[in-house]
Amino acid sequence: VLSGAGLLATFAGVGLTAGCRFDPQRPGTVQASATPYPDASVLAAAQAELTTLINRLSASTGSAGLVACHRAQLAALGGPVPAAARRARALTSAAIVVRERRAVVRFTRWADTCVDGDLARVLASIAAGIRMQPTLQAAP
Amino acid sequence: VSEVDELQHALAAEHAAVYVLGVLGGRAAHLPAPVLRAAIGTAYDVHRGRRDRLTTMLTSAGAEPVPAEPAYALTHHLASPEQVATVALHVERRCLTTYGALVAASTGASRRWAVQSLIETASSELVFGGAPEPLPGMRTELPGS
């Protein structure tokens, strides 16, 4: 367990990614209950970004790998992972690349500017994880 | 852990990376693997640049940069391109982990540089046979290390 400023990033050891979860609301954390979490808006925006990507990609063919990636990332941020895809319009391959690149930029910016270092590490890792995916590696 | 501590850890990792990649470059020169040879050359230049940048950052912070070890033990066989690539992948993973820790411990310009280094190092893993993963640099243990 890594802790900082009353916030925790937990490595449960279940697997490479499934065991990694950022949990700013962990019960029993004194500071979390005494003061508002300074990065609440960043965390909410990051969770919303991944949720939107999951929903849109779930309706797109050939995106199962990306969906699984984003689900693991959303779980690491402590967000509620959508059980099933909502009805959404499918994205073209080009649109997927645009959205994924935009996500990399956003997660990088959030990692640069958020207050909590443990959250910054997770956000930077998410940006790197998206950049690693074949969809972006193969894109011109 | 302070920002300076993590800068020192990152510098120590980069010292090792520069040494090991130098050895790997020498081995790759005798192997029929021009793409790997070029990738190692590129990685060597990148890590040397980061080592120098970290040294500057520590000096600017008023700290004494940790020196390189005289030598680093290489326990792997380096007889094939695959074996060379595996060691290069381990080098990248170790640096990736240290940059993750530096991101957590730093702020401002140091944080921004660490974030960029983390992202670039994760992509470098792919060059040496690493697999894409959702959360690179978040694991606490390296397989086979």
Contacts between the chains, C-beta under 8 A, distances in Angstrom:
chain1	res1	chain2	res2	distance
A	2	B	104	7.4
A	4	B	104	6.8
A	9	B	138	7.9
A	11	B	138	7.4
A	11	B	139	7.4
A	11	B	140	5.4
A	16	B	133	6.3
A	16	B	135	7.7
A	16	B	139	5.9
A	17	B	133	6.3
A	17	B	134	4.7
A	17	B	135	4.9
A	17	B	138	7.4
A	20	B	135	5.5
A	20	B	138	4.8
A	20	B	139	7.7
A	68	B	134	7.7
A	69	B	132	7.6
A	69	B	134	4.4
A	70	B	134	7.6
A	72	B	134	4.0
A	72	B	135	6.7
A	73	B	134	5.1
A	73	B	135	6.5
A	76	B	134	7.6
A	76	B	135	5.7
A	76	B	138	7.3
A	104	B	119	7.8
A	108	B	115	6.0
A	108	B	116	7.7
A	108	B	119	6.8
A	111	B	103	6.6
A	111	B	111	7.6
A	111	B	115	4.8
A	112	B	111	6.0
A	112	B	112	4.8
A	112	B	115	5.7
A	117	B	103	7.0
A	117	B	104	3.9
A	117	B	105	5.9
A	117	B	106	7.3
A	117	B	107	7.8
A	118	B	104	5.5
A	120	B	103	5.2
A	120	B	104	6.3
A	120	B	111	6.5
A	120	B	115	7.4
A	121	B	100	5.2
A	121	B	101	7.5
A	121	B	103	4.7
A	121	B	104	4.2
A	121	B	137	7.6
A	121	B	138	7.3
A	122	B	135	7.3
A	122	B	138	7.0
A	124	B	100	7.2
A	124	B	103	4.9
A	124	B	114	7.7
A	124	B	115	4.4
A	124	B	118	5.1
A	124	B	119	6.8
A	124	B	137	7.7
A	125	B	100	6.5
A	125	B	118	7.1
A	125	B	135	4.6
A	125	B	136	5.9
A	125	B	137	5.2
A	125	B	138	5.0
A	126	B	134	7.5
A	126	B	135	6.7
A	127	B	115	7.4
A	127	B	119	5.6
A	128	B	118	5.6
A	128	B	119	4.4
A	128	B	121	7.8
A	128	B	122	3.7
A	128	B	123	7.4
A	128	B	136	4.9
A	128	B	137	6.6
A	129	B	122	7.2
A	129	B	132	7.5
A	129	B	133	6.1
A	129	B	134	4.5
A	129	B	135	5.4
A	129	B	136	5.6
A	131	B	119	5.7
A	131	B	122	6.6
A	131	B	123	5.7
A	132	B	122	5.4
A	132	B	123	6.2
A	132	B	125	7.4
A	132	B	126	6.3
A	132	B	132	4.1
A	132	B	133	6.6
A	132	B	136	6.3
A	133	B	132	5.1
A	134	B	132	6.4
A	137	B	123	7.7
A	137	B	126	6.5
A	137	B	132	7.7
